Amino acid sequence: MANHSATKKDARQAAKRTERNKYYGKTTRNAIRDLKAKKGTEFTEKMPVVASMIDKLAKRGVIHKNKAANLKSKLAKKANAAK
């Protein structure tokens, strides 16, 4: 365990950030899963919302920007195939 007060504070902040990142990551994964289950126009309507969630994860550093690009690319391919 940390000995200095600043190190203890940093540990608390890291734990808080980890919880927050887990929440955002899990929420986005669930949104992607739900989006993949949709068909047709409903898929294309929800696609920008999920893409935005993915972009926010990459911006926050929860996922890598290339992973975000790959996820969005896969969803875009599915959207184009649904048309």
Secondary structure, 3 states (H helix, E strand, C coil): CCCCHHHHHHHHHHHHHHHHHHHHHHHHHHHHHHHHHCCHHHHHHHHHHHHHHHHHHHHHCCCCHHHHHHHHHHHHHHHHHHC
